[in-house]
Amino acid sequence: MTTRTAPPAPAAPTGRALTLSRTTATAARVLRQLRHDPRTVALLLVVPVAMITLLRYVFDDAPETFDAIGASLLGIFPLITMFLVTSIATLRERTSGTLERLLALPLGKGDLIAGYALAFGAVAVVQSALATAVSVWLLGLDVTGSPWLLLLVALLDALLGTALGLFVSAFAASEFQAVQFMPAVIFPQLLLCGLFIPRDRMHPVLEAISNVLPMSYAVDGMNQVLHHPDLTGDFLRDVAIVAGSALLVLCLGAITLRRRTS
């Protein structure tokens, strides 16, 4: 008597090239989740505006001080909030098993990372536009350059925060650990970015470190808009470095994206 063997199971789809349809589907799913999470939406849209407003009235008797540091913080606050929300949201997908199920589908790592970046990038556009509009037209932030350039730098900073959040989520086992990455990733940049003291007045070692941190160029770009009416070569350099850093970190996030969530 002969036995019949079952035919081999069909191979899993191998087409993992980055595609627009899979990327946009991933982005739409993330945006739907955000829409049903009002606390996260408040953190993303309300907190940066509230912090800028608080800063304005802290320096109510010294508006020139608000002008001096308000532009820089306009880029730093979105970076911090996007870092927090993105790292926690991505880690939640890992620990809940959602990431495992998604990567079992014909969905490549690039599609997943690009989808997250697209979704949080859309939120970053709204966040940055709202914070910039409130700062310039309601709180009276006085800038020499175009407010649209402020918006551009704020948007790039928010995208950089998104990229950093996606990257560090690969190394955290819990949401608490994701938050713990903030002192390691964000705080050194905050201290060395030139917000508190010009970078060329720092100790040479610290200045050298600050020269390789992307937040330093975000602050420099904001300061260029604050003091110059037209585009400058330094501004274009700063914008290119921030954008390039965000792209590099996104690529690293795709490399470190693991299918196993255990």
N, C-alpha and C positions, 0 to 999 in steps of 0.2 A: 504494500500500500504506500502510495506516495503522499507526502505531505506538501501542502501548499503554503508557501511563506507569504506573509503580507508584504505588499509593495512598500518600498521605503517612503518615509514621510517626506513631503515636499520640503525643500530647503527654505530656510527663512529668507525673506527678501534681502538682497544684497545691495540694492540701490540706496546708498546712504549719502548721495551728494546733496548739497544744500539746495533746497527747492523753495520757491516762493509760496506755494500752496501750503506746505507743511509748516513753514515758518509762521505764516499769517494765522494758521489754525491754532498753533501753540500760543501766539500772542493773544488771540481772541479768547482762548480759555483762561489765560492769566487775568485778562481784563474783566472777565465775568466774575472770577473769584474776588477780585478787588472790589467790584461793585457791591458785593454782598458783605463787605467787611468795612463798615463805616469808621471804625476806630483807626484802621490803617489809612483810609482815605483822609481822615482828619490829620493824622501824623504827617502825611505827605503834602497836603495842601495848606493846612491851617497853621501848623507849628512854625514853618519858616517865616511866614508873614507875621505871626505873633511875636517871634523873637526879634525880627527887624523893628517892629513897632515898639516893643519894650526898649530896645536899644536907643531908638530915637528919643524917647522920653527920659531915659536915663541921662542923656546928654542934652536935656531940654534947654539948659542955659549955655550950652557950648555947641551950637549947630555945626561949627567948623570941625569939631571932633567927630561928630556923626558922619560928616562928609568924608573925613579922612579914612575911617574904618568901615563905614557902612557898605561901601562898594565891595570891599574884600569879603565881608561876612555874607553879602548877597550871594556869593559863590560858594562859601564854605558851608552854610546851613543846608542848602539842597544836597550837597555832596554827603553830608553826614546822615541826613534822613534817608536818602536813597540807599546808602550803604546798609543801614540798619534793616530797612524793610526788605531789601532784596536778599540779604544774607539769611534772614529768618524765613522768608517765604520759600526760598529755594531749599533750605534745610528741611523745612516741613514736608516738601515734596519727597525728599530723600527718605526721611524716617517713616513716612506713612506708606511707603511702597509705591507711590504714584510714579516716581521716576523709573523704578524697575519695570512697571507695566508699560510706560511710554516708550522706553528703549527696546521693549520686546516687539513693538510695532515697527513698521518701516519708517522709523523716525531717527535720523542721525543725530549725533551729538551737536553738530553744527546747527541743525534745525532747532534743537531745543534751546541752545544758548542764544541763537539769533532771535528766536521767538520771545524769550524772556527780555532780551535787550530791546526789542521792538516795543513790547508792552510797557515796560517801565520807562522806555524812552518817550513814549506818548504821554505818560503821566508826568515825566520830567519837563516836557514842553509846557504843559498847563501849570505845573508848579513854578517853573522859572518865570513864565510870563506873568503870573499872578504876583509873585514876590517883587519882580522888577517894576511892574506897574504901580503897586502900592508904594514902593520905596521912592520912586521918582515923582509920581504925580499926586500922591496923597501925603507922604511924609516929607517931601521937599528935598530929597537927596540931590545935591547939586553936583552935576558931572559936566565936564567940559566937552567930552565926546558925545557920540550918539547913544541914546538909551538902547538902541537896537544892538549895539556892540556889547553893552552890559548883558543883554538877554542872551546873546550868543555865548559868552563866556559862562554865564550861569547855567545854561543848558549843557554845555560841555562838561562842567563840573558835576552836574547831576548824573550825566551818563558815565562819568568816571566813577562816581560812587556806586552806580549800578554794577559796573564791571568789577569793581573791587568786592562788592557783596557777593556776586556770583562766584568769584574766585575763592574767597575764604570759606564759603559754605562747604567746600569739599573737605576741609580739614576740621570741621566741628562735628561732634557727635550729638549735640543737643542745642536747643535754642539759647540756653544760657551760655554755652561755649561760644556760640556765634557772637553774642553780645560782648563776650570777653575779648574778642579780637579787636574791638574798637581801641582800647588803650595801646595795642601793639601796632595797629595799622594807621589809625587816624590821628591819635594824640601826638605822636612825634612829628607828623607833618604839620599839625596845627601849631606846634611850638616853634618849628623851624621855617615856616613859610614866609616870614617877614611881617606878620601881622603885628607883633609886639615890638619888634626892633628891626631896623633894616638889616638884610642878610649880610651886607658887606661890613657891618659892624660886629658881627658875631666872631667867636673864636674861629680861626681858620679851619679847624677840623669840622666844626658844626656847619660852617659855610659850605664846605665841600659836600657834606651830606645833604644839605638843603638843595644843592644844585642838581641832585638826581631825584628829588621828590616832586611828583607832578603838581601837588598843591601849591608849591612855591611859584610855579609858572601860572597857575590860576590866579593867584593874588597879584602877580606882576601884570597879568593881562588886565585885570580890573583897574589897577593903578594907572596903566596906560590910558584907558578910557577916561579915568578921573581927571587926568592932567593934560591930555592932548586932544585937540579938536578933530584931527584927522587920523587915518590909519598910519601906523608906524611899522617899521620893520621889526621892532621888538614885539609889538602886539601880534603880528603875524607869526613870529617865532613861538610866542607863548601859546597861542591858540593851536598851532601845529603840534606842539609837544603834548598838550593836554589831550587833544584828539588822538594822537598816536599812542599815548599811554593807555587810554581807554581801549583802543583796538587791540593793543598788545595783551592787556589783562584779559580781555574777552577770549582771545585765542588760548591763553593759558588756562582759562576756565573750561574751555572745550576739551583741552588735553587732560585735565585732572578730573573731568566728569566720569564718575564710576557708575557702572550698571548695578553692581551689588550694593545694597543699602545696609547690610549687616555690619 
